[in-house]
Amino acid sequence: MKNNKFAGSFLVVISLLLLLFIVDPPQPVQAARTDNKVLLVYDSQNNLQKKAKNIDALQRVLTSMNLQIRTVEQADYKKGDLNSSYVGVITMINWRQVGLKNRTFITDRSKFSGIKLHIGNNLLKSEIEALGGSAQDLYRQQFILKNHANTQTLPFSETITVVQNLPKSAKTFGTLSTQQEDQKSYPFGVINGTNGYLPSFRSSGLSLMTEIELIGQLFSRVGKYQPLLTFTNVTPYSNLEYIDDLSLYCYKNEIPFAISTTSVSQNTDLKAFDRFTAVMRSVENRGGIIFLNAPEVSNADNSGQTLSNKFSDYLVTLAQHKVFPVGVSAPGYWNQDKILRNNFLDYGDHWLMLPDPEETAFVHQDNKANVATESFFTMPLSSLKEVKKTSTMAFAIPTALTISMPDSKTHVQMVKRELSRSQLTWYDPANNLTTRIATPSTLLEYKYGNYFANGQQEDTQISSSLLNKEFDDGSPKAAMSKYFRVQGNVFMVFFVIVTVVLLVFIYLGQRVYWNNFRRK
């Protein structure tokens, strides 16, 4: 009897559990990581010298390392903000004249046992001791930075702090050399244990590559990546022939590439949108991939619903035209905004993080950045022009080297020459990339060169004749041109005949006239 009661109770419990799973099926839960949270504290944005771009670049670098950062200006730091939930803290001196003044943060930082990185001048005595060396300020110098086999002459520095006389346990990154006759050399970046130091943070060139290398080592985010060639500032209103020309050039020269483009949600039934999507399909067929760029937003969209709906409309209309974005692109500040992040970035698992524009349009700034499966840090390809021996340059994070979409045929030819001279080995998405964009209504996936919409593989092939047809706006201009050409020929023949007849009449008239004066 007891066994029967037990069996009955067991069946009831199982039935209830099954009912719960049917009514409310379990949702996948992403475990919270505890090894990737970093606190970034800076002294000032330094808008006077336009150095807010350095903070933006650092934020995007850390995001590409899959480090989840919270950014705090020192004036807003409160006691206990830096705690054991963070794996590390970064102090950034962005304006030497301001420096670190928040005593509460300085105290909390001294007690913190995790990774510590100081960027910029104004090193504290405790920081110098932790690095194990001695600090020296150098004034009014222009240095040559050397790292591995690469070199670059840096801009003139008013003041820079270097750390030298380091212990054997310390590791250095890059070398700063003076241009004086008695050339002296100093370490650029330093790591000693869990403490790191960079004398500055520049947002481009070899210095940026060296900075990224040090940060990656310090936070155990060491990697080696090939750069992704990316054309930016593409819109449905761009010169489509230039886009088609460049994509064909890349295809013929076996250069993989990406395009960051905006889209539209209105007037998608017009011929102009058909032309745009036809060119985007040709981009896909030539080995290119497409990142859907962030649209303009309004501060009035406090919930983000308008942005979310607009993004969903973009995906649906593009997919209907057989265009399938593989990821999203946006300025870095979008990852510092709760509304923009949740209703745009988080729909894609691959991001292309662009530099901030001069003016930002926050909706709900919270400075709590998220991470993606993979986030490409972007920098202009032109920023590497002054770096010697770029063929040996290593990229420690997923990096996209960008070229702004040309606005003239001359500019197109300049881009082609720049690409032909490049010695870089480009990242090929068809061999390496799988991505996913998921909204409540649409699921787009990219798997090693193949496109899927809501689980079904899609064909994006387009013939050259169809592409040429899309460039035709449907007007009868060709027929009219032919008509006027034939009509012109007819008139020309008519005038020739009339001219000949007139000349004959003139000749005959002259003969009659002179005959009247002849003697009979």
C-alpha positions in Angstrom: 0.0 0.0 0.0 2.8 2.4 0.9 4.5 1.7 -2.4 1.2 2.5 -4.2 0.9 5.8 -2.4 4.5 6.7 -3.2 4.0 5.8 -6.8 0.8 7.9 -6.9 2.6 10.9 -5.3 5.5 10.5 -7.7 3.2 10.6 -10.7 1.5 13.7 -9.4 4.8 15.5 -9.0 6.0 14.5 -12.5 2.7 15.7 -14.0 2.9 19.1 -12.3 6.5 19.5 -13.5 5.5 18.6 -17.1 2.6 21.1 -16.8 5.0 23.8 -15.7 7.3 23.1 -18.6 4.4 23.2 -21.1 2.8 26.4 -19.7 6.1 28.2 -19.2 9.0 26.5 -21.0 12.5 27.3 -19.6 14.4 30.1 -21.3 18.1 29.9 -21.8 19.9 32.0 -19.2 23.3 33.4 -19.8 25.5 33.0 -16.8 26.8 36.2 -15.4 30.6 36.4 -15.9 32.7 37.6 -13.0 36.0 37.8 -14.9 35.3 40.5 -17.4 34.0 43.5 -15.4 36.3 46.6 -15.5 35.8 50.0 -13.9 37.2 52.9 -16.0 37.7 56.2 -14.1 38.9 59.3 -16.0 39.7 62.8 -14.7 38.1 64.9 -17.5 36.7 64.6 -21.0 38.9 67.5 -22.0 36.6 68.8 -24.7 38.8 71.9 -25.0 41.5 69.8 -26.6 39.0 67.4 -28.2 40.3 64.4 -26.3 37.0 62.8 -25.5 37.8 60.7 -28.5 40.5 59.0 -26.5 38.0 57.8 -23.9 35.7 56.6 -26.7 38.5 54.7 -28.3 39.5 53.1 -25.0 35.9 52.0 -24.4 35.7 50.4 -27.8 39.0 48.6 -27.3 37.8 47.1 -24.0 34.5 46.1 -25.6 36.4 44.3 -28.4 38.3 42.4 -25.7 34.9 41.3 -24.3 35.5 43.3 -21.1 32.3 44.7 -19.7 33.2 48.2 -18.6 31.5 50.8 -16.4 32.8 54.3 -17.1 32.8 57.0 -14.3 34.2 60.5 -14.3 36.1 61.0 -11.1 33.8 63.8 -9.9 30.9 61.2 -9.9 32.8 58.4 -8.2 31.4 57.4 -4.8 32.9 55.3 -2.0 32.6 51.6 -2.7 32.0 51.9 -6.4 35.2 50.0 -6.9 34.6 46.6 -5.3 35.4 42.9 -5.6 32.9 42.4 -8.5 35.5 44.0 -10.8 38.4 42.2 -12.2 40.3 45.4 -12.8 40.3 49.2 -12.7 41.7 51.7 -15.2 42.7 55.2 -14.3 42.9 57.5 -17.2 44.4 61.0 -17.0 43.0 62.7 -20.0 44.0 66.3 -19.0 47.3 66.6 -17.2 46.3 70.0 -15.7 43.3 68.3 -14.0 44.7 65.0 -12.9 43.4 62.7 -10.2 41.9 64.6 -7.3 39.1 62.4 -5.9 40.6 61.2 -2.6 37.8 58.6 -2.1 38.7 56.9 -5.4 42.4 57.0 -4.6 41.7 55.3 -1.2 39.5 52.6 -2.7 42.0 52.0 -5.5 44.9 51.5 -3.1 42.8 48.9 -1.3 41.8 47.1 -4.5 43.6 43.8 -5.1 42.7 43.3 -8.7 44.4 44.5 -11.9 45.3 48.2 -12.0 46.2 50.2 -15.1 47.3 53.8 -15.1 47.1 55.8 -18.4 48.7 59.2 -18.7 50.8 61.5 -16.5 50.5 62.2 -12.8 51.5 58.8 -11.5 51.0 58.4 -7.7 53.9 57.4 -5.5 52.2 54.1 -4.7 51.7 53.4 -8.4 55.4 53.9 -9.1 56.3 51.6 -6.3 53.9 48.9 -7.6 55.6 49.1 -11.0 58.9 48.7 -9.3 60.8 51.4 -11.1 61.4 55.2 -11.1 59.4 57.8 -13.0 60.8 60.7 -15.0 59.1 63.6 -16.7 60.3 64.5 -20.2 59.5 67.9 -21.7 59.0 69.1 -25.3 60.0 66.0 -27.1 59.1 64.3 -30.3 59.7 60.6 -30.0 60.0 57.7 -32.4 57.9 54.7 -31.2 59.3 51.2 -32.0 57.4 48.0 -31.5 58.5 44.7 -32.9 59.6 45.6 -36.5 57.3 48.6 -36.8 58.2 52.3 -36.2 56.3 55.6 -36.3 57.2 59.2 -35.4 54.8 60.4 -32.8 53.3 63.9 -32.6 55.1 66.5 -30.4 54.6 65.9 -26.7 54.6 68.8 -24.2 55.1 66.5 -21.2 55.4 62.8 -20.9 56.1 60.5 -18.0 58.3 57.4 -18.5 59.0 54.6 -16.1 62.5 53.1 -16.1 65.0 51.2 -13.9 62.5 48.4 -13.8 63.0 45.0 -12.1 63.5 41.8 -14.2 59.9 40.8 -13.4 58.6 43.7 -15.4 57.7 43.5 -19.0 57.9 46.4 -21.4 55.9 47.2 -24.6 57.5 49.3 -27.3 60.4 51.8 -27.0 60.4 55.6 -27.1 63.5 57.0 -28.7 64.5 60.7 -28.8 65.6 62.4 -32.0 68.6 64.1 -30.4 72.2 63.4 -31.3 72.7 61.5 -28.0 69.6 59.4 -28.7 68.0 58.0 -25.6 65.5 55.2 -25.3 62.7 54.6 -22.7 60.1 51.9 -22.3 56.7 52.9 -23.7 54.4 50.6 -21.7 55.1 48.6 -18.6 53.5 45.6 -16.8 54.7 44.3 -13.5 52.5 41.7 -12.0 48.9 43.0 -12.0 50.0 46.6 -12.4 50.3 48.3 -15.8 51.3 51.8 -17.1 50.9 53.6 -20.4 52.2 57.2 -20.7 49.4 58.2 -23.1 46.5 56.8 -25.1 46.2 57.7 -28.7 43.3 56.6 -30.9 45.2 55.6 -34.0 48.5 54.4 -35.5 51.3 52.3 -34.0 50.8 53.8 -30.5 47.2 52.4 -30.4 48.4 49.0 -31.5 51.0 49.0 -28.7 48.5 50.2 -26.2 46.1 47.4 -27.2 48.9 44.8 -26.9 49.7 45.9 -23.4 46.0 46.0 -22.2 45.4 42.6 -23.7 48.4 41.1 -21.9 47.4 42.7 -18.6 43.8 41.5 -18.7 44.7 38.1 -20.3 42.9 38.9 -23.5 45.8 38.0 -25.9 44.8 37.4 -29.5 46.0 37.6 -33.1 43.5 38.8 -35.7 43.5 39.7 -39.4 41.9 43.1 -40.1 38.5 43.4 -41.8 38.4 45.9 -44.7 35.3 48.0 -44.2 33.7 50.7 -46.3 31.7 53.1 -44.1 29.2 56.0 -44.6 27.2 54.1 -47.2 23.5 55.0 -47.5 20.7 54.3 -50.0 21.5 57.8 -51.4 25.2 57.1 -52.0 26.5 56.9 -55.6 25.7 53.2 -56.2 28.0 53.0 -59.2 31.0 53.8 -57.0 29.9 51.0 -54.5 29.5 48.6 -57.4 32.8 49.5 -58.9 34.7 49.1 -55.6 33.0 45.8 -54.7 33.9 44.5 -58.2 37.5 45.6 -57.7 37.7 43.8 -54.4 36.1 40.7 -55.9 38.6 40.6 -58.9 41.6 41.1 -56.6 40.3 38.5 -54.0 40.0 41.1 -51.2 37.3 40.2 -48.7 35.4 43.3 -47.4 32.5 44.6 -45.4 30.1 47.5 -45.9 28.5 49.6 -43.1 25.2 51.0 -44.5 22.0 52.6 -43.3 18.6 51.7 -44.7 15.1 53.2 -44.9 11.7 52.0 -43.8 9.6 54.2 -46.1 9.4 54.4 -49.9 10.8 50.9 -50.2 8.5 50.3 -53.2 10.3 52.8 -55.3 12.8 52.0 -58.0 15.6 53.8 -56.1 15.3 51.2 -53.3 15.4 48.4 -55.8 18.6 49.8 -57.2 20.1 50.1 -53.8 19.2 46.5 -52.7 20.4 45.2 -56.1 23.9 46.6 -55.4 23.8 45.3 -51.9 23.1 41.8 -53.3 26.0 42.1 -55.6 28.2 43.0 -52.6 27.1 39.8 -50.9 27.8 37.8 -54.1 31.3 39.2 -54.4 32.3 38.0 -50.9 31.3 41.2 -49.0 29.2 41.3 -45.8 26.9 44.0 -44.6 26.6 45.7 -41.2 23.4 47.6 -40.7 24.3 51.0 -39.4 22.4 52.8 -36.6 19.6 55.2 -37.7 19.0 58.7 -36.4 17.2 58.7 -33.1 15.1 61.1 -31.2 15.4 62.0 -27.5 11.6 61.6 -27.3 11.9 57.9 -27.8 12.3 57.2 -24.1 11.2 53.6 -24.2 13.2 52.7 -27.4 10.1 51.2 -29.0 10.3 53.4 -32.0 13.9 52.5 -32.6 13.2 48.8 -32.1 10.3 48.9 -34.6 12.4 50.8 -37.1 15.2 48.2 -36.8 12.7 45.4 -37.3 11.3 47.1 -40.4 14.8 47.6 -41.8 15.5 43.8 -41.5 12.1 42.8 -43.0 12.3 45.1 -46.1 16.0 44.2 -46.7 15.3 40.4 -46.4 12.4 40.7 -48.8 14.9 42.1 -51.3 17.3 39.2 -50.5 19.7 41.5 -48.6 20.8 40.0 -45.2 22.9 42.0 -42.8 25.3 39.9 -40.7 25.7 42.4 -37.8 25.1 46.0 -36.6 27.3 49.0 -36.6 27.0 52.1 -34.4 29.1 54.9 -32.8 30.7 53.8 -29.5 28.4 55.9 -27.4 25.5 53.7 -28.3 27.0 51.1 -26.0 27.0 53.6 -23.2 23.2 54.2 -23.5 20.7 51.8 -22.1 17.9 52.5 -24.6 20.2 52.5 -27.7 22.0 49.4 -26.5 18.9 47.4 -25.6 16.9 48.3 -28.7 19.6 48.1 -31.4 23.0 46.7 -30.5 21.7 43.7 -28.4 19.7 42.4 -31.4 23.0 41.4 -33.1 25.8 39.2 -31.8 28.5 40.9 -34.0 29.1 44.6 -33.7 31.1 47.1 -35.7 31.9 49.9 -33.2 32.6 53.2 -35.0 34.2 56.4 -33.5 31.9 58.9 -31.8 30.8 61.8 -33.9 31.5 65.4 -32.7 27.9 65.6 -31.3 26.3 62.7 -29.5 22.5 62.1 -29.1 22.1 60.1 -25.9 18.6 58.9 -24.9 19.4 57.3 -21.5 23.1 57.4 -20.8 24.1 54.9 -18.1 27.8 54.2 -19.0 27.4 50.5 -18.5 28.7 48.9 -21.7 27.7 45.4 -22.8 29.6 42.9 -24.8 28.9 40.9 -28.0 30.1 37.5 -29.3 32.5 39.6 -31.3 33.0 43.4 -31.6 35.2 44.9 -34.3 37.2 47.9 -33.2 37.3 50.4 -36.1 40.2 52.7 -37.1 40.9 54.4 -40.5 43.2 52.5 -42.8 44.8 55.8 -43.6 46.0 56.0 -39.9 48.6 53.3 -40.7 50.2 55.3 -43.5 53.0 56.6 -41.3 53.8 53.2 -39.8 56.7 51.6 -41.5 56.6 47.8 -42.2 52.9 47.4 -41.7 53.2 43.9 -43.2 54.4 42.6 -39.9 51.8 44.5 -37.9 49.8 42.3 -35.5 46.2 43.1 -34.4 45.5 41.9 -30.9 41.7 42.4 -31.0 39.1 42.1 -33.8 39.8 45.1 -35.9 38.1 46.7 -38.9 40.2 49.1 -41.0 37.8 51.6 -42.5 37.6 53.6 -45.7 34.9 56.2 -46.0 32.7 55.8 -49.1 34.2 57.8 -52.0 32.3 60.7 -53.4 34.0 61.0 -56.8 35.6 58.9 -59.5 38.9 60.4 -58.6 38.5 59.3 -55.0 37.5 55.8 -56.2 40.8 55.5 -58.1 42.7 56.7 -55.0 41.1 54.0 -52.9 42.0 51.3 -55.5 45.6 52.5 -55.5 45.7 52.5 -51.7 44.4 48.9 -51.6 46.8 47.8 -54.3 49.7 49.1 -52.2 48.5 47.5 -49.0 50.6 44.6 -47.7 48.0 43.5 -45.1 46.3 40.1 -45.1 42.6 40.7 -44.8 40.1 38.8 -42.7 37.8 36.5 -44.8 34.3 36.2 -43.3 33.4 33.3 -45.6 36.0 31.1 -44.0 35.7 32.3 -40.4 32.4 33.9 -39.5 29.1 32.8 -38.1 26.6 35.5 -36.9 23.1 36.0 -35.7 20.6 38.9 -35.7 17.4 38.1 -33.8 14.3 40.4 -33.3 10.9 39.3 -32.2 9.8 38.9 -35.8 13.0 38.0 -37.7 16.0 35.7 -37.4 18.9 36.3 -39.8 22.0 34.0 -39.7 25.3 34.0 -41.6 27.3 30.8 -41.6 30.6 30.7 -43.5 29.3 32.5 -46.6 25.7 31.2 -46.5 22.7 33.2 -45.5 19.6 32.0 -43.6 16.3 33.8 -42.8 14.1 32.2 -40.1 16.0 28.9 -40.5 15.7 28.7 -44.3 18.8 29.1 -46.5 18.5 32.0 -48.9 19.9 32.5 -52.4 21.3 36.0 -53.0 22.6 35.4 -56.6 22.0 38.2 -59.1 22.9 38.3 -62.8 24.8 41.1 -64.4 21.9 41.8 -66.7 19.5 42.1 -63.8 21.9 44.5 -62.0 22.2 46.6 -65.1 18.4 46.6 -65.4 18.2 47.9 -61.8 20.4 50.8 -62.7 17.8 51.8 -65.3 15.1 54.0 -63.8 12.4 52.7 -66.0 12.0 55.9 -68.1 11.8 55.7 -71.9 15.0 57.7 -72.2 16.7 55.1 -74.4 13.8 54.9 -76.9 13.6 58.7 -77.0 17.3 59.0 -77.5 17.1 56.7 -80.4 14.1 58.6 -81.8 15.9 61.9 -81.6 19.0 60.4 -83.1 17.1 59.0 -86.2 15.2 62.3 -86.5 18.4 64.2 -86.4 19.9 62.1 -89.2 16.7 62.6 -91.3 16.9 66.4 -90.9 20.6 66.4 -91.8 19.9 64.5 -95.1 17.0 66.9 -95.8 19.2 70.0 -95.3 22.0 68.6 -97.5 19.5 68.0 -100.3 18.0 71.4 -99.9 21.4 73.0 -99.9 22.4 71.1 -103.1 19.1 72.2 -104.8 19.7 75.8 -103.8 23.2 75.7 -105.1 21.9 74.4 -108.4 19.3 77.1 -108.7 21.9 79.7 -107.8 24.1 78.4 -110.6 21.3 78.4 -113.1 20.1 81.8 -112.1 23.6 83.2 -112.6 23.8 81.8 -116.1 20.4 83.3 -117.0 21.5 86.6 -115.6 24.7 86.8 -117.5 23.1 85.6 -120.7 20.9 88.7 -120.7 24.0 90.9 -121.1 25.6 89.0 -123.9 25.6 90.6 -127.3 23.2 89.0 -129.7 
